[in-house]
C-alpha cells in the first residue's frame, strides 16, 4: 500500500515538473522572438527541445524508472536556456554585436545537453535503431548549420549597425546613453574581434572595427588593450547573491565559465576607476596566469573592467589539507609531496609564496594537492577555505620578524611554513595556537618549535622532517629539493604499507580508499 502511494506521489511530482516545463517552453519562444539576427537559431533550438516532451509524457504515464533523471535534466536545460536568453535580450547593441559566436557556442552546448536527455529516454535508439554513424553525421550537419546561421546573424547585425556608424555625433551620443553603452562593451567587442578574427569576413570585421572606433570616440575613451587573460563577464556565470566566503575585501563564489569548467570566482571589492588598485590587480593576474603546473591552482582569467574586479580560478572541490586529511591520514605524505612540488615550481620561477598555511593548500576533485593564494596583495587577503583564518604569524619563519634586516619572506621561509603546515595537518591545530600572539612570536624567533603531541599523531619521521624544515636559522634548514626526496620515500613506504593493511578511512567518498578496498576485496 505504501509503495503504491509513493509511486503515485512520484508520478504526480513528475507530471507537475513536466507541466512546468511546458510553460517554460512558451517563455523561451517569447524571449527568442525579441532577438534579431539570432532569432532563427534560437527558435530552432527551442523547437528541438520541445520535441522531446511527447516521449517524456509517455514515460511519466508508465512510471518508467529512467524518467526522473531525464525530467530533471530536461527541466535544467530549459532553465539554462531561459537564463541565457534573458541575459542576452537585456544587452545593449554593442554587447550583442560582440556575442554572435558566443551565442553559437552556447546553443551548441544546449544541443549537447539535449542529446544527453534523448539518450536517457532512448529517443535516438527508437528513431535511429542506435545508428551511431547517423547520429555523428547529423551532429556535424547541425554544427555546419549553426555556423551558417551565425554568419547570417553577423551580416544582419552589421547591416543594422550602419545607422550607428553613420549617425551624427549628437544622435550617437544619445543612443549610447539610452542603451547604457560603457567601456566594458568596447572591451567585449575588441576581445571578440581579436579572438574570432578568422571567423569574420573581411568586410564584416572592418565594419565592426569602424563601430568600435566610432563608439570609443563618442565616449571619449581610447580603445583599451585587451590582455590574453581577459574574460568577459558574460563568460563567467555565478550567483552574486550567494557567496560561500566573505571578508572586507573579497567575496568568493562557486561558478562556471563558458567552457563548462567549474571555477571559484573571487570578486574584489574595488573598481577599475582606481588606477593604483587596477595596476596592482593587473600585475597580480599576469603573474598568476603565467603559472602552469599540476600542483598550482590555475587561474583561468580575470575581468578588470567595472565593479567588482574578478579573479576566476580553478575549483578545489575536496577542500583544504587540514579538513581533508582529518579523515584521510593515509594520504598525508602523498598530498604534502604534491604541495612541495607546487612550491618548488614557484621557486624555480623566482617566486616566493609567502603565505603558506593549510587553508591555502587545497585538494582537487581528482584528489591532487595544489597550492593557492600566492604572495599577491589581493589574493593574500582570503582563502578558498570558509574556515575563519588564524593570523599569519602562526606559520611565519623567524627571519620574517627581524625588523633590522629585510623581513620579506625568502625561499627558505616557504620551507619553514610548509613544515608548519605539516604540523597543522597532523595535529589538527595551527602552530602555537595554545599561546597568545606575543608569546608565539617570542617562541618562533627563539627557535622553539610548537609542542609535539604526546599521542602518536606525529611520528618520529614526521617530527624529524618538521624539525629539519623549521630550523631557526634559514641557512641550516633542509633544502626544498631534499624535503621532496624525503617525502618521495615516505610516499613509497606509505603505499607499500597500505597494501598490507585494509584502509580504515572514515570518508566514503575517498577515491583512493575505494580503490584500495576494491583491490583487497
N, C-alpha and C positions, 0 to 999 in steps of 0.2 A: 504493500500500500504506500509506504513512504517513498519507495523507489519510483512508483508511478507519479506521485505528487512532485517529486524532484524533477522527473523528466518533463512533466507538464510545465513547471516553473521555468525550466531551461528553455523549452520551446517558445514559451511566451516572451522570455527575455530576448531570444534570438530574433523572433518576429518583430519585437519592438525596435531592436537595433537596425533591422533591415528597413523598417518603415522610416526611421530617422535618416537612413542613407538615401532614401528616395527624395526627401525634402532637400538634402544636401546637393543632390544632382541638379535639382531645379535652381538652387542658389548659384551653382557653378556656371550654369548656362547664362544666367543673368550677368554674372561677373565677366565672363568671356565676351559677352555681347558689347561690353564697354571698351574692348580693345580695338585697335585699329589694324595695323599690319599683321599682328599675330593672332587675330581672331579665328581664322580658319584652322590653324594649327591646334589651338586650344579646344575648339568645338569638336574637332575630330577625336582628340584625346578623350573628352568627356563622353562622346558617343560610344567609344570603345569600352570605357569603364562601365557605362550603364548597361552595355550588352551582357555583362556577367550576371546581372540581377536575376533574370529568369532561372538560371541554374542554381543560384543561392536560394531562391524561393523553393525550388524542388527539394533541396537538401534540408531546409528548415521543416518542410512539410513531412518528410520521412524521418526527421530527427537523426540524420546521419552524423556519425561521430566526428567527421572532419569539419563540420560546418562552423563550429565555434571559432577555431583558429582562422578559417577563411573569412568569416564575417568580421573578426577583429582587424585583420589586415586590410580588408576591403574598406572598412569604415575609416581606418587610419589613412589610407590612400586618399579618400575623399577629403578628409580634414587637411591633409598636407597640401593637396591641390588648392583647396579654398584659401589657406593661409598664403600660399604663393601668389594666387591671383589677387587677393586683397592688397598685398604689398605692392604688386605691380600696377594695379589701376590707380593707386594713390600717388604714384610717382609723377614728377613733372616731365615735360617733353625732353629735357636734356638727359634725365635718368633713363627714360625709355629708349632714347636713341642709342644709349650705351649698353643695352641689355638684350639685344636680339639673339646673339649666340649663347648668352647665358640662359635665356628663355628656352632655347633649343635643348641645352644640356639638361635643364630641369624636366622638360617634357620627356626627354629620353629616359631619365631616371624614373619618372612616373610610369612609363610603359614597362620598365623592368619590374617595378612593384606589381603592376597589373599582371605581368607574366607569372609572377610568383603565386598570386591568388588563383589564376587559371590552372596552374599546376596542382594546387591544393584541391580544387573542385573537379579535377580530371577533365577540364573542358578541352584541352588540347588533345588528350587521348581520344576523346569522343569524336572530335571533328577530324583529326588527322591520323587516327589509329597509331598514335605515338610515332609519327614520322618526323624524326628529329631533323632530317635534311630539309624538309619543307619548312620547319619552324625557323631554322637558321637562315634560309633564303628569304623568308618573309620578314625577319628581323632586319636583314641587310637592306631590303627594299624599303622598309619603313624608315630606316635611318637616312637613306638617299632622299626619300620624300621629305623628311624633316629638313634636310639641307636645302632642298629646293624651296620649301616654304619660307625658310629663314632668309634666303637671298631675295625672295619676292617681298617679304616684310621690310627688309632693309631698303629696297628700291622704293617701296611705297612711302616709307618714313622719310627718306632723303628728299623725295619729291614734295612731300607735305612741308618739310622744313625750309624749303626755298624761300617761303614768305618771311621766315625769321631772318635768314641771311641777308635778304634784300630790304628789310624793313628800315624805316627811318630811325635814327638814334633814340628819339623820344618814345616812339611806338615800341621799340625793342625793350627799352628800359622798363616801360610799364608792364609788358608781358612777363619779363623776368621777375619783377616784383610780385605780380599777381600769382605766379606759379611757384614762387619761393626758390628760384634757382640760386645756388650758392657755390662757393669754392669747391665743396665736396663733389658737386655734379660735374664740374670741369675735370676734377681728378678722375672721376669714374670714366668719363668719356676718353680721356687721354690714356688711361690704363687699358681700356678696351681696344683702342686703335693700335696700341703698342703690342698687346698680347695676341690679338687676332688679325694682324695686318694682312697676312696671306689669305685670309678668308674673304676679304672685301675686294670688289672690283676696284680698279684704279680710280674710276670716276666716283664711285660711292665713297671711297676712302678720302679723296680730296674734298668732296662736298662736306663730309663730317669734320675734316680739319678746318675748313673755312668756318663752319659753325662754331667750332671750339675757339678759334681766334676772335671771331665776332663777339661772342658772348663774353670772353675774357676782357676784351676791350671795353664793352659796355659796363662790366662790373668793376673796371679799373683795377684789375689784378693781372699779374703775369701768369702765363701758363706754367704751372708748377712742375718740378721734377718728380717723376714717379719712380720710387725705388723698387728694386726687384722683389722686396719682401712685402710690398704694399698689398693689403687685402681690402677689397670693397666691403662696406658694411653690409651690403646685400648678400655677400658671400658668407657672412657669419650669422648663424642662427642660434639665438639663446633667449631665454625668458628673463628680461631685465627686472622683473618684479620678484625673482626667486633666487637670490644669491645663496650659495652654500657657505660662504665665509665673508666676513666684512671687517675692515679696520678703518682707521681715519683717512687712509689714502686710497685703498683698493676695495673693490668688490669682486668676488670670484664666482663664476657661473659655469655650469656644465652646458655644453652646446655642441653643435656640429658645424662643419664648413661645407662648401659646395660639393666637394668630392664625397661627402658622406662620412668622413672621418670624425670620430668623437674627439672633442677638444675641451680644454679648460680655457675660458675667456677671463682675462684679468682686466677689469675696467678701472683705469687710473683716473681718479677724480681731479683731472687737470684738463685744460683746454689748449688747443693748438694756437690760440691767440697769445699765449705766454711764450715768448720767443726762447727764453732761457730754459724753461721746462721742456719745450719741444726739442731743442737741440740735445738735451740730455736724453730724452726719450729716444730720439733717432739714433744716437750713438749706441745706446744700450741694445736697441733692436738689431742694429747692424752686427754688433759683437756676438749676440746670442744666435742670430740667424745663420751665421757662418759656421757654427759648431755642428759637426756631423759625426756622431759616434753612437753605437747601440746602447751605451751606458750614460748618455746625456739626454735629458728630456728635450725633445725637439721643439723649436719654435717654428710654426708653420707660416707665420706672418704677423702683421700688425696693421692697425689703422691709425694714422696720425693726423687726421683732419676732423675738426669738430670736438664735441664733448660727449662722453669721456674718451680718452685715448685708450686704445685696446691692444693688449698683447694676446695672441692666440697660440697656445702651446698644446703639446700632446697631453693626453689624459692618462694618468697612472691610476687605474681603476681599483687596484688592490690596496691602496693607502700607503702610509709611511712605514718605515722599517720598525719603529717601536711597536706600533699597533699590530702590524702583520706578524712579526716574529714572536709576539707574546703567546701565540698558539701554534707556532711552527718553528720551534727551536732547532730542529734538524736542518734548517736552511740558513742558519746564521753565517757560516763561513762562505757559502756559495754567494749570498747576497752582498756580503762585505767585499768579496773579491770583485763583484760587478762594480760596486761603488769605488773601490780603489782604482780600478781600470778607468772609470769615468774621470776621477780626479787626475790621474796620470795623463789622460788626454788633454785636460785643461792645462796642466803644467807644460806639456810638450809644446803647446801653442802660447806659452809665456803668459798664462793667465792664472792668477791665484783665485780660489773660490772665496775664501774669507768669511764664510758664514755657514760652515758645515754643522749640522745637527740632525738627529734622526727624522725630524719633521721635514727636512729638505732632501732626505734620501727616500725615494719612492719605489713602488713595485707596480709594474705594468700588468695588464690583463694576462700576459703570457708568463708572468712570474719572474720577469727580468728586473734587476735593480738598476735604477737610473738616478743621476744627480740632477738636482734642480736648484733654482733660486741662487744664482751666482752673485758675486760681489758687485752688483749694479745698484745704483741708488733706489730705483723704483722697485725692482724685484725683491730686494732685501727687506722691504717693509712687510712682506707677507710670506705665507707658506701655503702649500696646497693642502695642508692638514687643517681640519677645522678645530683641532685642539688648541686652547689658548697657549700662546708661545711663552716660554720662560725667557727671561732676559738673556742676551747673548753671552754674558760673561761666563756662563757655565762651561762653555766649550772653548773659550779663548786660551791661546797659548800665553805663557808668562811674558814673552817679549812684546806682546800686544798691549801690555800695561806699562811699558817702560817709556815714560814721557820725556826722558832725557836723550833717547835715541829715536829712531824712526819707528813709531808704533804701528805702522801699517803691516798687515799680515804678509808673511813670507810663504814660500812653498813649504818650508818646514812647519809653519803654523797650521797648514792644512793637514799635515801628517798627525800633529798633535790632536787637532779637532776630530779627525777620523778615529783616532784611538779612543777619545771620549765618547764618540758615537757608539763604538763597540761596547764600552762600559754601560752606556744608557740602554742599549738593546738587550744586554744580558741581565741587567738588574731591574729594568723597567722604570728607572727613575733618572732624572737629569743629574749629572755630576754635581756634587756639593749642594744638593738640594736640601740637605738636613741642616744647613747653616745659613746665616744671613749673607747678604751680598758682600759687605765689608770683610767678614771673616773668610768668605770663599776666595776673594781676590788675594787676601794675605796668604792663604794656603797655596793658591795657584802660583803666585810669584816666588814663594819659598820652595816650590818644587814638591810639595806634599800631595800625593795622589788622594782621591776620594777613598773612603774605606772599602776594603774588599769584603763582600758579604760572607757571613760565617757558614752559610749553606753551600751547596755545590753548584750554584748558578754560574759562578765564574771559575772555570777550570784552571789548572796550573798553566797550561799552554796559552789560554786566553789572557791570563793575568800577566804572563811574561811578555806577550805581544803588546798589551796595553802599556806596560811599563817602558818597553823599548820605544814605542811611538810617542810617549808623553814625557820624555826626559826633560828636566827643567832647561837644560842648555840645548838650544836648537841644533848646534853643531854635533852633539852627541846622539841625536835621535837617529833611529833606524831610517834609512832612505826609503822612499815610497816603493821603489823597484824591489828592494829587499822585503818589504812588508808584503808585496804582491806574491813573491816567491814563497813566503811562509804560508800565506793564505791558500795558494795553489796546493801545497802539501796537505793542509788541513782539509780542503775540499775533497781531495782524493781519498784521504782517510775516512772522512765522513761518509762518502759514497760506498766505500768498502764495508764500513760498519753497518750501513743501512741495509745491505744485502743479507746481513746475519740476523737482524732484529726486525720484527714487524713494526711498522710505523704506528705511533700512538698519538698522531696529530689530532687535536680536538676540532679542527676545522674541516668539515666535509667537502668544502669547495676547493681544497688544495689539489691542483693538478698533479703535483709531484707525488703527493701521498696516494692519490688514486692509482697512479701508475704502479707504485711500489706494491700496494695491496693486491692489485690485479696480477702482478707478476708472481706474487707468492701464493696466490690462490686463497 
